[in-house]
Amino acid sequence: MLDDRKLAVLRAIVEDYVSTNEPVGSKALVDRHRLGVSSATIRNDMAVLEEQGYITQPHTSAGRIPTDKGYRLFVDRLSTIKPLSAAERRAIETFLSGAYDLDDVVGRTVKLLAQLTRQVAVVQYPSLTRSTVRHVELVPVAVNRLLLVLITNTGRVEQRVIETPGPVSEESIGHLRALLNTCLDGCGLSEVPTAVAELPEKVGADDRPVVASVLSVLLETLVEKHEEKIVFAGAANLAAVDFSRSLRDVLEALEEQVVLMRLLGEAGDSSSVTVRIGTENPDEGLRSTSVVVADYGVGDHTLARLGVLGPTRMDYPGTMGAVRAVARYVGQILAGS
């Protein structure tokens, strides 16, 4: 275990290296930080930190830089996550509250995160498997054709055209619409097949072929959506960072939806922010990056995850604060939509 002074030295090295991108020497630490000890003592502390794998020397003539292990200890020992300023909070709220549907919410969120953190932002669409039905609409669009509109509690809208066996009266459409909303309102999407199983029995024999067509398309819509959608923005931010030869690996990894799913990981405690550093990332192409992720949702109900990816030389307190704040605002927007 490191004592408090060595932890303070490590913290100072991380902060200086993140802000300057230059290896940090003992003299710079004495000049910039009030550590209350001599340069010789700090050199001894740095020797211990290096011996234990928390810092390393990139060149013989250079100072020290943090290792993945050093960044991990720094993040684990963070006493506070840097809060956003009042102006930043107002800007987030104004920008996100202007969204008019779920696609717009997700699109605005991913752009906002990339701008706030100057990293690559990644946002997962709310999972249909965790959503509930808010409303079902049936709209006649032709003599033998209906438009089915399924709206979830997350604001997700699914539309499908249904070919009916024959003409359907306005009265029959209205009756079926009412039946669907009565049995599906607030129903989890995974429970829909069971909820509609007895619906054909509640209509007259003449309308049962239409009900069968509607239910067939409704259930197909839910089955089709097993693959979750993820979007990212801000890849250009990586160009400003010294990834050297690994930049192509990072960009290739970001193009793979499966990698993005693994990157965001499993949804967990919505109050916490998860940080994976360097070699902790499961994908080979992302071993030179750090990932900061948070859940977002409505109340205690987690819907999906969002986060950012950048170099291990990252402003962790600021990035963690931005990710957590944006996740909270997205949850509030969805709750009020």
Secondary structure as GFF3:
##gff-version 3
##sequence-region A 1 337
A	DSSP	alpha_helix	4	20	.	.	.	ID=ss1
A	DSSP	alpha_helix	26	32	.	.	.	ID=ss2
A	DSSP	alpha_helix	39	51	.	.	.	ID=ss3
A	DSSP	beta_strand	55	56	.	.	.	ID=ss4
A	DSSP	beta_strand	65	66	.	.	.	ID=ss5
A	DSSP	alpha_helix	68	76	.	.	.	ID=ss6
A	DSSP	alpha_helix	86	97	.	.	.	ID=ss7
A	DSSP	alpha_helix	102	117	.	.	.	ID=ss8
A	DSSP	beta_strand	120	124	.	.	.	ID=ss9
A	DSSP	three_ten_helix	128	130	.	.	.	ID=ss10
A	DSSP	beta_strand	133	142	.	.	.	ID=ss11
A	DSSP	beta_strand	145	152	.	.	.	ID=ss12
A	DSSP	beta_strand	157	163	.	.	.	ID=ss13
A	DSSP	alpha_helix	170	184	.	.	.	ID=ss14
A	DSSP	three_ten_helix	189	191	.	.	.	ID=ss15
A	DSSP	alpha_helix	192	195	.	.	.	ID=ss16
A	DSSP	three_ten_helix	199	202	.	.	.	ID=ss17
A	DSSP	three_ten_helix	205	207	.	.	.	ID=ss18
A	DSSP	alpha_helix	208	224	.	.	.	ID=ss19
A	DSSP	beta_strand	230	233	.	.	.	ID=ss20
A	DSSP	three_ten_helix	235	240	.	.	.	ID=ss21
A	DSSP	three_ten_helix	244	246	.	.	.	ID=ss22
A	DSSP	alpha_helix	247	254	.	.	.	ID=ss23
A	DSSP	alpha_helix	257	264	.	.	.	ID=ss24
A	DSSP	beta_strand	273	277	.	.	.	ID=ss25
A	DSSP	three_ten_helix	278	280	.	.	.	ID=ss26
A	DSSP	three_ten_helix	284	286	.	.	.	ID=ss27
A	DSSP	beta_strand	289	298	.	.	.	ID=ss28
A	DSSP	beta_strand	301	311	.	.	.	ID=ss29
A	DSSP	alpha_helix	316	336	.	.	.	ID=ss30
###
